[in-house]
Amino acid sequence: MSNTFFDSSQIGMVATFPELIHTDFKGEVNALCWYRNLDGDFNDIVAQLSLKENITEVYPEDLIALQLSEKGNIAREIILNDLQLLADFGASPSLNLLKCYERDDEFDFISTDVYSFHVDRSPIAIDTFLCTYHGAASDIISNSQAAQKILIPEIRTKLEELYDGPEEEFENFLKENYFDLHYQAHADVQPTNLGVGHLWRLAVDHPKQQVLPCIHRAPIENEGEYRLLLIC
């Protein structure tokens, strides 16, 4: 079950979906991977779907309506099964056909878009699940490999200059604008790419969380290629 590609102290490897959802995060482990070599033609699906905006949600009925090859049909059954497994678990999975995400270029010293290393935050105890079936895949880094951007002196100074309000509410300002969720990787850090076909569970910042939230980012898309991504 071991794979050198994912030999990282922050990653736990599992062999089944029940293991994925029932294994506790602990210590440095804040990412769990159900490692899979999927046998299916996901490009057959992507080639037949219509992108209505930069991100288009794909519903089970959209998949069912496609006329696919034998390998494409295998890919469809895998996706439908993943959606059902997560729904049965109580999650609300979304399948997205994706050209690109919206960019945040309002400030040149900090970005709050998903291409920036960031963590997810929730008021309730949930985790982030994701699987890239086609196209470029997301990256993660361990918490020891990055610094929270609001704690980097030159960035914090600029945020203080940007802020126009009482000093005691500055921290609330950082949270309300999601600045506190973003991280800067240390020099020479090599992120771990999550790969294609594996179903991941990433730790989220919430009140009951026992570990640090998982720092991750969306990839720069490959030229001329859409991503097919399950996320919840």
TIGU-912298 format. One record per residue: x, y, z of N, C-alpha, C in turn. Coordinates in nm, 4 decimals, padded with zeros to 6 digits, m for minus. Each point is the difference from the previous one (the first is absolute). Example, Ala and Ser with C-alpha at 12.3 -4.5 7.8 and 13.67 -1.06 7.14 Angstrom:
<sites>
SITE     n_xx     n_yy     n_zz    ca_xx    ca_yy    ca_zz     c_xx     c_yy     c_zz
SITE  01.3190 m00.5690  00.7800 m00.0890  00.1190  00.0000  00.0900  00.1200  00.0000
SITE m00.0350  00.1050 m00.0720  00.0820  00.1190  00.0060 m00.0770  00.1090  00.0730
</sites>
This chain:
<sites>
SITE     n_xx     n_yy     n_zz    ca_xx    ca_yy    ca_zz     c_xx     c_yy     c_zz
SITE  00.0824 m00.1210  00.0000 m00.0824  00.1210  00.0000  00.0858  00.1260  00.0000
SITE  00.1280 m00.0128  00.0383  00.0858  00.1188  00.0041  00.0337  00.0440 m00.1407
SITE  00.0208  00.1295 m00.0155  00.0375  00.0550 m00.1289  00.0962  00.1141  00.0267
SITE  00.1206 m00.0081 m00.0559  00.1028  00.0989  00.0322 m00.0441  00.1410 m00.0371
SITE m00.0885  00.0094 m00.0990 m00.0458  00.1323 m00.0438 m00.0695  00.0742  00.1126
SITE m00.0646 m00.0747  00.0905 m00.0721  00.0616  00.1097  00.0645 m00.0303  00.1352
SITE  00.1290 m00.0284 m00.0009  00.0709 m00.0212  00.1258  00.0216  00.1352  00.0680
SITE m00.0955  00.0401  00.0793  00.0061  00.1277  00.0705 m00.0614 m00.0189  00.1371
SITE  00.0584  00.0644  00.1006 m00.0490 m00.0160  00.1365 m00.1392  00.0582  00.0187
SITE m00.0457  00.0824 m00.0953 m00.1331  00.0585  00.0156 m00.1094 m00.0836 m00.0658
SITE  00.0382 m00.1057 m00.0738 m00.0964 m00.0773 m00.0782 m00.0187 m00.1390  00.0586
SITE m00.1250 m00.0384  00.0214 m00.0348 m00.1359  00.0372 m00.0592 m00.0710 m00.1208
SITE  00.0431 m00.1226 m00.0242 m00.0477 m00.0766 m00.1150 m00.1039 m00.1023  00.0461
SITE m00.1101 m00.0103 m00.0734 m00.1051 m00.0971  00.0314 m00.0360 m00.0783 m00.1252
SITE m00.0689 m00.1132  00.0192 m00.0279 m00.0905 m00.1118 m00.1472 m00.0075 m00.0371
SITE m00.0867  00.0608  00.0825 m00.1435 m00.0082 m00.0259 m00.0677  00.1321  00.0376
SITE m00.1227  00.0179 m00.0482 m00.0756  00.1200  00.0369 m00.0339  00.0022  00.1493
SITE m00.0453 m00.1123  00.0596 m00.0253  00.0039  00.1445  00.1232  00.0424  00.0807
SITE  00.1185 m00.0474 m00.0403  00.1222  00.0443  00.0673  00.0203  00.1501 m00.0170
SITE m00.0299  00.0496 m00.1180  00.0197  00.1424 m00.0276 m00.0828  00.0869  00.0939
SITE m00.1229 m00.0392  00.0235 m00.0882  00.0846  00.0810  00.0121 m00.0259  00.1502
SITE  00.0506 m00.1186  00.0380  00.0030 m00.0337  00.1424  00.1382  00.0128  00.0639
SITE  00.1042  00.0178 m00.0806  00.1343  00.0165  00.0564  00.0148  00.1407  00.0563
SITE  00.0466  00.0095  00.1229  00.0162  00.1309  00.0641  00.1279  00.0681 m00.0474
SITE m00.0087  00.1308 m00.0178  00.1219  00.0792 m00.0153  00.0699  00.0028  00.1360
SITE  00.1320 m00.0098 m00.0013  00.0725  00.0113  00.1273  00.1438  00.0417 m00.0268
SITE  00.0580  00.0705  00.0972  00.1377  00.0452 m00.0150  00.0155  00.0920 m00.1199
SITE  00.0952 m00.0341 m00.0865  00.0237  00.0793 m00.1204 m00.0941 m00.0368 m00.1141
SITE m00.0711 m00.1114  00.0133 m00.0839 m00.0484 m00.1109 m00.1276  00.0829 m00.0095
SITE m00.0099  00.0788 m00.1067 m00.1217  00.0785 m00.0239 m00.0505 m00.0175 m00.1430
SITE  00.0482 m00.1060 m00.0680 m00.0490 m00.0355 m00.1337 m00.0037 m00.1521 m00.0100
SITE m00.1136 m00.0531 m00.0426 m00.0150 m00.1438 m00.0185 m00.0279 m00.0286 m00.1467
SITE  00.0652 m00.1037 m00.0527 m00.0108 m00.0331 m00.1415 m00.0480 m00.1433 m00.0194
SITE m00.1141 m00.0130 m00.0693 m00.0422 m00.1312 m00.0503  00.0639 m00.0123 m00.1379
SITE  00.1128 m00.0707 m00.0034  00.0821 m00.0073 m00.1218 m00.0631 m00.0986 m00.0982
SITE m00.0222  00.0464 m00.1240 m00.0683 m00.0841 m00.0991  00.0641  00.0171 m00.1375
SITE  00.0090 m00.1098 m00.0722  00.0343  00.0042 m00.1423 m00.1287 m00.0295 m00.0766
SITE m00.0668  00.1028 m00.0445 m00.1329 m00.0151 m00.0593  00.0090 m00.0453 m00.1455
SITE m00.0835 m00.0949 m00.0324 m00.0048 m00.0539 m00.1359 m00.1218  00.0578 m00.0700
SITE  00.0194  00.1076 m00.0731 m00.1118  00.0630 m00.0691  00.0500  00.1156 m00.0839
SITE m00.0789  00.0380 m00.1000  00.0380  00.1100 m00.0887 m00.0774  00.1251  00.0409
SITE  00.0593  00.0789  00.0884 m00.0670  00.1205  00.0493  00.0025  00.1115 m00.1043
SITE  00.0947 m00.0069 m00.0917  00.0034  00.0978 m00.1087 m00.1224 m00.0144 m00.0897
SITE m00.0496 m00.1224 m00.0138 m00.1206 m00.0245 m00.0800 m00.1180  00.0787  00.0580
SITE m00.0057  00.0077  00.1325 m00.1062  00.0764  00.0667  00.0205  00.1492 m00.0203
SITE  00.1220  00.0465  00.0271  00.0307  00.1430 m00.0104 m00.0270  00.0517 m00.1413
SITE  00.0347 m00.0806 m00.0997 m00.0152  00.0415 m00.1400 m00.1456  00.0204 m00.0381
SITE m00.0916 m00.0638  00.0727 m00.1426  00.0093 m00.0354 m00.0788  00.0975  00.0869
SITE  00.0621  00.0484  00.1064 m00.0693  00.0952  00.0863  00.0139  00.1419 m00.0548
SITE m00.0969  00.0833  00.0308  00.0013  00.1395 m00.0472  00.0346  00.0930  00.1151
SITE  00.1007  00.0833 m00.0226  00.0383  00.1001  00.0986 m00.0841  00.1253 m00.0234
SITE m00.0850  00.0342  00.0981 m00.0884  00.1154 m00.0158  00.0642  00.1272  00.0548
SITE  00.0837 m00.0143  00.1028  00.0771  00.1114  00.0552  00.1383 m00.0558  00.0297
SITE  00.0827  00.0753  00.0689  00.1331 m00.0522  00.0335 m00.0075 m00.1226  00.0894
SITE m00.1067 m00.0073  00.0804 m00.0263 m00.1189  00.0815 m00.1449 m00.0410 m00.0226
SITE m00.0214 m00.1250 m00.0397 m00.1346 m00.0503 m00.0241 m00.0228 m00.1241  00.0847
SITE m00.1045  00.0009  00.0826 m00.0302 m00.1189  00.0784 m00.0635 m00.1053 m00.0883
SITE  00.0460 m00.1225  00.0160 m00.0496 m00.1140 m00.0784 m00.0811 m00.0888  00.0937
SITE m00.1241 m00.0283 m00.0368 m00.0891 m00.0789  00.0847 m00.0057 m00.1451 m00.0485
SITE m00.0388 m00.0932  00.0881 m00.0068 m00.1407 m00.0410 m00.0802 m00.0217 m00.1279
SITE m00.1096  00.0745 m00.0143 m00.0816 m00.0180 m00.1219  00.0745  00.0446 m00.1253
SITE  00.0909  00.0979  00.0152  00.0828  00.0417 m00.1134  00.0933 m00.1137 m00.0419
SITE  00.0577 m00.0668  00.0984  00.0892 m00.1125 m00.0300 m00.0758 m00.1154 m00.0633
SITE m00.1163 m00.0286  00.0555 m00.0792 m00.1137 m00.0479 m00.0433  00.0196 m00.1450
SITE m00.0182  00.1252 m00.0387 m00.0475  00.0299 m00.1362  00.1078 m00.0162 m00.1065
SITE  00.1253 m00.0125  00.0394  00.1096 m00.0059 m00.0975  00.0067 m00.1364 m00.0682
SITE  00.0332  00.0014 m00.1286  00.0255 m00.1226 m00.0754  00.1503 m00.0240  00.0013
SITE  00.0425 m00.0989  00.0762  00.1424 m00.0174  00.0260  00.0538 m00.1322 m00.0536
SITE  00.1321 m00.0038 m00.0165  00.0687 m00.1235 m00.0344 m00.0028 m00.0939  00.1211
SITE  00.0477 m00.1217 m00.0191  00.0039 m00.0956  00.1112  00.0842  00.0552  00.1154
SITE  00.1169  00.0569 m00.0321  00.0874  00.0578  00.1030 m00.0631  00.1266  00.0595
SITE m00.0701  00.0751 m00.0833 m00.0691  00.1180  00.0500 m00.1114 m00.0380  00.0963
SITE m00.0664 m00.1096 m00.0278 m00.1066 m00.0478  00.0871  00.0557 m00.0430  00.1353
SITE  00.1177 m00.0629 m00.0017  00.0661 m00.0374  00.1255  00.0295  00.1253  00.0822
SITE  00.0514  00.1039 m00.0663  00.0298  00.1262  00.0682 m00.1266  00.0601  00.0607
SITE m00.1083 m00.0028 m00.0757 m00.1274  00.0543  00.0495 m00.0461 m00.0748  00.1246
SITE  00.0082 m00.1319 m00.0014 m00.0433 m00.0790  00.1147  00.0841  00.0302  00.1234
SITE  00.1295  00.0241 m00.0202  00.0878  00.0358  00.1122 m00.0451  00.1318  00.0620
SITE m00.0253  00.1009 m00.0840 m00.0423  00.1311  00.0511 m00.1336 m00.0098  00.0716
SITE m00.0965 m00.0674 m00.0615 m00.1323 m00.0127  00.0619  00.0100 m00.0716  00.1342
SITE  00.0866 m00.1006  00.0076  00.0184 m00.0730  00.1251  00.0638  00.0892  00.1063
SITE  00.1002  00.0798 m00.0390  00.0628  00.0921  00.0960 m00.1022  00.1004  00.0529
SITE m00.0805  00.0548 m00.0896 m00.1027  00.0955  00.0421 m00.0967 m00.0641  00.0990
SITE m00.0382 m00.1250 m00.0264 m00.0944 m00.0701  00.0868  00.0618 m00.0314  00.1359
SITE  00.1258 m00.0439 m00.0007  00.0684 m00.0299  00.1261  00.0041  00.1236  00.0907
SITE  00.0348  00.1128 m00.0587  00.0102  00.1231  00.0788 m00.1369  00.0486  00.0455
SITE m00.1001 m00.0115 m00.0878 m00.1358  00.0402  00.0374 m00.0530 m00.0878  00.1128
SITE  00.0254 m00.1314 m00.0084 m00.0444 m00.0920  00.1048  00.0680  00.0307  00.1329
SITE  00.1229  00.0513 m00.0064  00.0751  00.0373  00.1190 m00.0561  00.1276  00.0626
SITE m00.0767  00.0761 m00.0773 m00.0576  00.1242  00.0508  00.0629  00.1244 m00.0564
SITE  00.0948 m00.0172 m00.0932  00.0643  00.1146 m00.0636 m00.0848  00.0488 m00.1173
SITE  00.0368  00.1145 m00.0548 m00.0708  00.0565 m00.1152  00.0992  00.0196 m00.1144
SITE  00.0354 m00.1111 m00.0683  00.1022  00.0090 m00.1038 m00.0475  00.0748 m00.1238
SITE  00.0952  00.0677 m00.0642 m00.0281  00.0714 m00.1241  00.1038 m00.0431 m00.1029
SITE m00.0457 m00.0296 m00.1208  00.0898 m00.0339 m00.1100  00.0081  00.1208 m00.0920
SITE  00.1212  00.0518 m00.0188  00.0171  00.1221 m00.0783  00.0863 m00.0233 m00.1229
SITE m00.0482  00.0511 m00.1126  00.0816  00.0132 m00.1200  00.0576  00.1407  00.0063
SITE  00.1316  00.0092 m00.0094  00.0652  00.1240  00.0404  00.1021  00.0452 m00.1029
SITE m00.0189  00.1223 m00.0476  00.1008  00.0622 m00.0860  00.1010  00.0756  00.0847
SITE m00.0502  00.0805  00.0947  00.0871  00.0727  00.0920 m00.0851  00.0595  00.1108
SITE  00.0656  00.0343  00.1105 m00.0654  00.0716  00.1086  00.0205  00.1506 m00.0189
SITE m00.0807  00.0762  00.0723  00.0156  00.1453 m00.0030  00.1281  00.0396  00.0721
SITE  00.0717  00.0944 m00.0569  00.1242  00.0484  00.0583 m00.0264  00.1205  00.0896
SITE  00.0771  00.0098  00.1080 m00.0039  00.1168  00.0871  00.1304  00.0768 m00.0194
SITE m00.0079  00.1107 m00.0731  00.1206  00.0797 m00.0242 m00.0177  00.1437  00.0511
SITE m00.0857  00.0135  00.1029 m00.0271  00.1334  00.0535  00.1248  00.0605  00.0642
SITE  00.0779 m00.0851  00.0692  00.1213  00.0479  00.0665  00.1201 m00.0765 m00.0542
SITE  00.1118  00.0683 m00.0138  00.1194 m00.0665 m00.0533  00.0812 m00.0708  00.1082
SITE m00.0387  00.0173  00.1280  00.0792 m00.0588  00.1086 m00.0680 m00.1197  00.0661
SITE m00.1273 m00.0228 m00.0309 m00.0716 m00.1155  00.0554 m00.1158 m00.0358 m00.0922
SITE m00.0220 m00.1295 m00.0151 m00.1103 m00.0495 m00.0827 m00.0890 m00.0890  00.0850
SITE m00.1307  00.0038 m00.0259 m00.0920 m00.0861  00.0742 m00.0751 m00.0949 m00.0930
SITE  00.0552 m00.0272 m00.1185 m00.0653 m00.0977 m00.0869  00.0545 m00.1402  00.0292
SITE m00.0602 m00.1016 m00.0631  00.0347 m00.1386  00.0339  00.1324 m00.0453 m00.0610
SITE  00.0590  00.0823 m00.0857  00.1324 m00.0327 m00.0527  00.1089  00.0297  00.1030
SITE m00.0342  00.0747  00.1018  00.0895  00.0289  00.1116 m00.0112 m00.1132  00.1020
SITE  00.1120 m00.0385  00.0616 m00.0073 m00.1002  00.1065 m00.0919  00.0519  00.1102
SITE m00.0954 m00.0840  00.0398 m00.0994  00.0427  00.0984 m00.0543 m00.1199  00.0772
SITE m00.0731  00.0286  00.1056 m00.0736 m00.1032  00.0724 m00.1490  00.0322 m00.0095
SITE m00.0819 m00.1031  00.0183 m00.1449  00.0192  00.0030 m00.0439  00.0161  00.1459
SITE m00.1025  00.0816  00.0212 m00.0518  00.0226  00.1357 m00.1511 m00.0223 m00.0003
SITE m00.0493 m00.0572  00.1080 m00.1433 m00.0256  00.0119 m00.0430  00.0185  00.1451
SITE m00.1221  00.0490  00.0227 m00.0497  00.0109  00.1377 m00.0417 m00.1347  00.0587
SITE m00.0112 m00.1031 m00.0857 m00.0407 m00.1332  00.0465  00.1080 m00.1024 m00.0347
SITE m00.0089 m00.1159  00.0631  00.1023 m00.1037 m00.0157 m00.0198 m00.0760 m00.1313
SITE  00.0660  00.0465 m00.1061 m00.0027 m00.0682 m00.1282  00.1428 m00.0083 m00.0536
SITE  00.0183 m00.0812 m00.1035  00.1276 m00.0097 m00.0697 m00.0223  00.0322 m00.1470
SITE  00.1082  00.0289 m00.0695 m00.0069  00.0205 m00.1447  00.0352 m00.1306 m00.0699
SITE m00.0858 m00.0440 m00.0913  00.0295 m00.1162 m00.0840  00.0219  00.0493 m00.1419
SITE  00.0984 m00.0567 m00.0686  00.0179  00.0360 m00.1410  00.0673 m00.1118 m00.0776
SITE m00.0335 m00.0053 m00.1279  00.0600 m00.0951 m00.0929  00.0039  00.0646 m00.1377
SITE  00.1175  00.0043 m00.0603  00.0141  00.0470 m00.1375 m00.0041 m00.1215 m00.0919
SITE m00.0995 m00.0066 m00.0866 m00.0116 m00.1114 m00.0941  00.0731  00.0283 m00.1311
SITE  00.0135  00.1285 m00.0326  00.0614  00.0367 m00.1279  00.0608  00.1400  00.0128
SITE  00.1186  00.0173 m00.0585  00.0642  00.1306  00.0019  00.0984  00.0144  00.1149
SITE  00.0455  00.1223  00.0200  00.0988  00.0287  00.1042 m00.0602 m00.0215  00.1388
SITE  00.0834 m00.0462  00.0937 m00.0460 m00.0305  00.1354  00.0572  00.0987  00.1012
SITE m00.0677  00.0101  00.1133  00.0378  00.0941  00.1062  00.1306 m00.0397  00.0683
SITE  00.0578  00.0945  00.0740  00.1215 m00.0215  00.0783 m00.0291  00.0205  00.1479
SITE  00.0775 m00.0697  00.0849 m00.0025  00.0272  00.1433  00.1438  00.0163  00.0492
SITE  00.0140  00.0687  00.1123  00.1276  00.0079  00.0699 m00.0276 m00.0171  00.1490
SITE  00.1021 m00.0436  00.0729 m00.0171 m00.0145  00.1449  00.0047  00.1377  00.0657
SITE m00.0560  00.0081  00.1181 m00.0083  00.1283  00.0697  00.1373  00.0543  00.0381
SITE  00.0982 m00.0884  00.0148  00.1351  00.0437  00.0333  00.0724  00.0596 m00.1207
SITE m00.0596 m00.0151 m00.1187  00.0632  00.0474 m00.1238 m00.0530  00.1362 m00.0451
SITE m00.0789  00.0649  00.0844 m00.0627  00.1260 m00.0415 m00.0186  00.0928  00.1185
SITE m00.0168  00.1274 m00.0312 m00.0294  00.1011  00.1020 m00.1336  00.0654 m00.0317
SITE m00.0795  00.0225  00.1027 m00.1258  00.0720 m00.0192  00.0327  00.1419 m00.0484
SITE m00.0610  00.0402 m00.1082  00.0395  00.1263 m00.0634 m00.0199  00.1210  00.0912
SITE m00.1036 m00.0041  00.0845 m00.0254  00.1165  00.0858  00.1057  00.0157  00.1088
SITE  00.0863 m00.1023  00.0169  00.1073  00.0079  00.0994  00.1340  00.0378 m00.0616
SITE  00.0038  00.0119 m00.1326  00.1222  00.0431 m00.0674  00.0067  00.1522  00.0122
SITE  00.1050  00.0532  00.0641  00.0027  00.1431  00.0371 m00.0338  00.0966 m00.1132
SITE  00.0596 m00.0181 m00.1188 m00.0255  00.0976 m00.1071 m00.1439 m00.0062 m00.0506
SITE m00.0593 m00.1190  00.0033 m00.1402 m00.0138 m00.0418 m00.0921  00.0585  00.1078
SITE  00.0306 m00.0300  00.1246 m00.0835  00.0515  00.1092  00.0019  00.1523  00.0025
SITE  00.1157  00.0584 m00.0248  00.0102  00.1462 m00.0025 m00.0908  00.0594 m00.1068
SITE m00.0005 m00.0625 m00.1167 m00.0847  00.0503 m00.1086 m00.1486 m00.0188  00.0316
SITE m00.0338 m00.1086  00.0685 m00.1388 m00.0207  00.0411 m00.0419  00.1032  00.1039
SITE  00.0905  00.0333  00.0880 m00.0290  00.1038  00.0999 m00.0212  00.1357 m00.0665
SITE  00.0763  00.0266 m00.1059 m00.0173  00.1245 m00.0757 m00.1337  00.0006 m00.0743
SITE m00.0424 m00.1180 m00.0437 m00.1256 m00.0133 m00.0739 m00.1212  00.0174  00.0922
SITE  00.0156 m00.0446  00.1228 m00.1098  00.0007  00.0963 m00.0289  00.1408  00.0512
SITE m00.1282  00.0331  00.0068 m00.0413  00.1313  00.0508 m00.1081 m00.0214  00.1052
SITE  00.0431 m00.0282  00.1201 m00.0961 m00.0270  00.1065  00.0706 m00.0129  00.1338
SITE m00.0763 m00.0295  00.1068  00.0589 m00.0105  00.1331  00.1001 m00.1168  00.0094
SITE  00.1078  00.0216  00.0723  00.1070 m00.0998  00.0104 m00.0503 m00.1337  00.0523
SITE m00.0953  00.0047  00.0940 m00.0469 m00.1246  00.0618 m00.0832 m00.0859 m00.0966
SITE m00.0388  00.0555 m00.1133 m00.0783 m00.0769 m00.0973  00.0816 m00.0423 m00.1218
SITE  00.1319  00.0211  00.0060  00.0862 m00.0335 m00.1137 m00.0023 m00.1495 m00.0306
SITE  00.0036 m00.0835  00.1044 m00.0004 m00.1449 m00.0217 m00.1310 m00.0444 m00.0663
SITE m00.1110  00.0644  00.0379 m00.1282 m00.0315 m00.0643  00.0019  00.0383 m00.1471
SITE  00.0637  00.1118 m00.0300  00.0156  00.0447 m00.1387  00.0756 m00.1049 m00.0816
SITE  00.1040 m00.0569  00.0570  00.0786 m00.1021 m00.0709 m00.0845 m00.1241 m00.0272
SITE m00.0819 m00.0392  00.0976 m00.0851 m00.1183 m00.0178 m00.1124  00.0259 m00.0990
SITE m00.0633  00.1138  00.0115 m00.1142  00.0314 m00.0865  00.0395  00.0050 m00.1473
SITE  00.1259  00.0343 m00.0279  00.0483  00.0079 m00.1376  00.0829 m00.1219 m00.0404
SITE  00.0007 m00.1032  00.0868  00.0655 m00.1293 m00.0273  00.1517  00.0104 m00.0143
SITE  00.0582  00.1114  00.0434  00.1454  00.0139 m00.0086  00.0700 m00.1035  00.0885
SITE m00.0633 m00.0338  00.1131  00.0638 m00.0906  00.0961  00.0053 m00.1448 m00.0474
SITE m00.0727 m00.0332 m00.1073 m00.0026 m00.1374 m00.0496  00.1153 m00.0314 m00.0949
SITE  00.0766  00.1006 m00.0382  00.0984 m00.0181 m00.1075  00.1436 m00.0064  00.0530
SITE  00.0790 m00.0822 m00.0705  00.1347 m00.0338  00.0454  00.1016  00.0200 m00.1128
SITE  00.1228  00.0235  00.0409  00.1105  00.0109 m00.0948  00.0970 m00.1142  00.0242
SITE  00.0236 m00.0800 m00.1035  00.0929 m00.1124  00.0135  00.1421  00.0518  00.0212
SITE  00.0745 m00.0718  00.0829  00.1402  00.0343  00.0188  00.0771 m00.0230 m00.1307
SITE  00.1130  00.0662 m00.0118  00.0826 m00.0148 m00.1204  00.0411 m00.1463 m00.0185
SITE  00.0001 m00.0432 m00.1259  00.0458 m00.1342 m00.0397 m00.0914 m00.1141  00.0451
SITE m00.1192  00.0316  00.0496 m00.0945 m00.1059  00.0361 m00.0566 m00.0634 m00.1271
SITE m00.0033 m00.1329 m00.0027 m00.0616 m00.0735 m00.1106 m00.1374 m00.0504  00.0450
SITE m00.1084  00.0607 m00.0484 m00.1328 m00.0462  00.0409 m00.0255 m00.1446 m00.0427
SITE m00.0902 m00.0653  00.0698 m00.0459 m00.1330 m00.0399 m00.1211  00.0170 m00.0904
SITE  00.0100 m00.0520 m00.1215 m00.1140  00.0052 m00.0916 m00.0928 m00.1169  00.0311
SITE m00.1304  00.0276  00.0041 m00.0963 m00.1017  00.0426 m00.0313 m00.1034 m00.1076
SITE  00.0447  00.0249 m00.1227 m00.0157 m00.1011 m00.1035 m00.1435 m00.0163 m00.0477
SITE m00.0161 m00.0867 m00.0975 m00.1296 m00.0214 m00.0643 m00.0597 m00.1334  00.0446
SITE m00.1273  00.0032  00.0381 m00.0731 m00.1219  00.0308 m00.0091 m00.0348  00.1468
SITE  00.0853  00.0597  00.0827 m00.0008 m00.0308  00.1434 m00.1041  00.0876  00.0702
SITE m00.0695 m00.0585  00.0966 m00.0980  00.0772  00.0771  00.0660  00.0422  00.1312
SITE m00.0006  00.1297  00.0244  00.0694  00.0590  00.1143 m00.0986  00.0562  00.1015
SITE  00.0425 m00.0041  00.1247 m00.0714  00.0678  00.1097  00.1008  00.0911  00.0693
SITE m00.0299  00.1286  00.0030  00.0912  00.0998  00.0548 m00.0600  00.0641  00.1248
SITE  00.0838  00.0214  00.0994 m00.0464  00.0600  00.1255 m00.0359  00.1468 m00.0198
SITE m00.1107  00.0398  00.0594 m00.0529  00.1367 m00.0071  00.0136  00.0658  00.1372
SITE  00.0189  00.1310 m00.0001  00.0042  00.0767  00.1244 m00.1425  00.0149  00.0530
SITE m00.0301 m00.0694  00.1096 m00.1309  00.0155  00.0655  00.0190 m00.0205  00.1506
SITE m00.0975  00.0380  00.0824  00.0187  00.0016  00.1455  00.0396 m00.1341  00.0621
SITE m00.0383 m00.1121 m00.0606  00.0289 m00.1310  00.0596  00.1223 m00.0680 m00.0619
SITE  00.0660  00.0678 m00.0929  00.1118 m00.0619 m00.0699  00.1172 m00.0279  00.0945
SITE  00.0561 m00.1213 m00.0088  00.1088 m00.0410  00.0886  00.1385  00.0201 m00.0623
SITE  00.0045  00.0338 m00.1286  00.1279  00.0193 m00.0694 m00.0023  00.1338 m00.0727
SITE  00.1155  00.0405 m00.0505  00.0054  00.1218 m00.0804 m00.0705 m00.0234 m00.1336
SITE m00.0689  00.1003 m00.0527 m00.0687 m00.0177 m00.1285  00.1007 m00.0212 m00.1126
SITE m00.0426 m00.0709 m00.1030  00.0878 m00.0340 m00.1120  00.0149  00.1191 m00.0959
SITE  00.1239  00.0378 m00.0273  00.0288  00.1108 m00.0914  00.0050 m00.0542 m00.1428
SITE m00.0815  00.0578 m00.0872 m00.0090 m00.0509 m00.1365 m00.0226  00.1147 m00.0976
SITE  00.0104 m00.0306 m00.1300 m00.0283  00.1005 m00.1021 m00.0493 m00.0692 m00.1260
SITE m00.0784  00.0734 m00.0766 m00.0414 m00.0470 m00.1322  00.1183  00.0140 m00.0961
SITE  00.0083 m00.0891 m00.0990  00.1116  00.0069 m00.0948 m00.0266  00.1007 m00.1112
SITE  00.1084  00.0444 m00.0636 m00.0154  00.0723 m00.1256 m00.0431 m00.1036 m00.1045
SITE m00.1094  00.0265 m00.0678 m00.0540 m00.0974 m00.0936  00.0939 m00.0207 m00.1191
SITE m00.0013 m00.1211 m00.0538  00.0766 m00.0278 m00.1215 m00.0659  00.0703 m00.1184
SITE  00.0803  00.0538 m00.0869 m00.0499  00.0741 m00.1162 m00.0954 m00.0859 m00.0831
SITE m00.1194  00.0534 m00.0242 m00.0958 m00.0688 m00.0865 m00.0643 m00.1235  00.0615
SITE  00.0127 m00.0171  00.1305 m00.0535 m00.1203  00.0659 m00.0901  00.0386  00.1165
SITE m00.1203 m00.0555  00.0032 m00.0904  00.0235  00.1127  00.0314 m00.0984  00.1127
SITE m00.0319  00.0411  00.1220  00.0081 m00.0890  00.1155 m00.1386 m00.0563  00.0275
SITE m00.0043 m00.1247  00.0461 m00.1229 m00.0600  00.0504  00.0270 m00.0357  00.1449
SITE m00.0695  00.0694  00.0910  00.0344 m00.0023  00.1417 m00.1221 m00.0259  00.0859
SITE  00.0123 m00.0984  00.0893 m00.1017 m00.0214  00.1038  00.0487  00.0697  00.1258
SITE m00.0877  00.0778  00.0614  00.0380  00.0704  00.1224 m00.1188  00.0172  00.0921
SITE  00.0250 m00.0083  00.1297 m00.1047  00.0320  00.0980  00.0651  00.0298  00.1334
</sites>
